[in-house]
Amino acid sequence: MKKLSTLIVLLSFTTTGFSQTRLPSVVLKSTDGDEVRLSDYAALKKPLIISFWATYCGPCLEEFEAVTDLYDEWKKEVDFEFIAVSIDDSRSAARVKSMASGKNWPFIVLIDENQDVKRAMNVIDIPFCFIFDKNGKYVYKHSGYLPGDEFVMLKELKKITDE
């Protein structure tokens, strides 16, 4: 019976994903090389989208293209921040800054070279998106990207700002 209850507990952690309710206090690097603590973004007191990606991930780049096209329009409707967290390792992390600036992404880009945040938030596949409310509490997650998913993000943002 003990083995069965242990198995149930393990399965609940692996199937539910991110088990914390708040942003983890993990240090990342900005594209300028500055250290940034992810949990500090909760102090902004606004909804936050965190999207995990990599330079080699086609669907990730599609998602960011769609978000970039709509970003200014969204900002008129909802006061929020969008953070793109790259999981590129030390071999490919150098491409993150040039890609972000070359594509003129209007959002914050951070680098998780050691994948500490990825592990802390139980992210397995990319793209993977989380939405946090203005108090830094996790309220939504989504794995993968299909055209139109960006509108789901906006809907979820509006849902938590209308409360």
WOFENLIN-V854906 format. One line per field, one symbol per residue. ss: DSSP state (A for helix, B for strand, O for the rest). burial: # if it has 16 or more other C-alpha atoms within 10 Angstrom, else .. A space follows every 10 residues. Layout:
# WOFENLIN-V854906
ss=???
burial=???
This chain:
# WOFENLIN-V854906
ss=OAAAAAAAAA AAAAAAOOOO OBOOOOBBBB OOOOBBBAAA AAAAOOBBBB BBBOOOOAAA AAAAAAAAAA AAAAAAAOOB BBBBBBOOOO OOOAAAAAAA AAOOOOOBBB BOOOOAAAAA OOOOOOOBBB BBOOOOBBBB BBBOOOOOAA AAAAAAAAAA AOO
burial=.......... .......#.. .###.##### #....#.#.. ##...##### #####...## #.##..##.. #..#...#.# ########.. ..#..##..# ....##..## ###.#.##.# ###..##### ########.. #...#....# ..##.###.# ...
